[in-house]
Amino acid sequence: MNNTSLDALFSGLTKNEPTEKQETPPQPEPPVIKKSVEQGTAREKQKEKERAKSEERFCTIVSSELLKKIRIIAKREGLPIKDIVSAAFEKAIDLYEQKHGEVFENQKKSAKELF
């Protein structure tokens, strides 16, 4: 390959203009998914339902064995897990209030005084 051929090769690689016009088929544009303000996200819809029901979603960590038993109880009783957990929370709060008095918002105590 001589210098003229190399120059042509390099200039073809470095120029912005194509050396030969090649027809490329038009690429279909990917579908654009637009969220309207009215639609909102699934999470926002869920939050709205929770507010209407006076319920709130939260996340926690429990032992696998405890969760397994909660699932078994829910299945035996034909109830959703959330109902079993809510009943357990209510019972725990009732027992707590019997021991410590009614729970009010904005009470500040040391965690060591709880039990």
Secondary structure, DSSP 8 states (H G I E B T S, - for coil): --HHHHHHHHHHHH-SS-SS----------------TTT--HHHHHHHHHHHHT---------HHHHHHHHHHHHHHT--HHHHHHHHHHHHHHHHHHHH----TT----GGG--
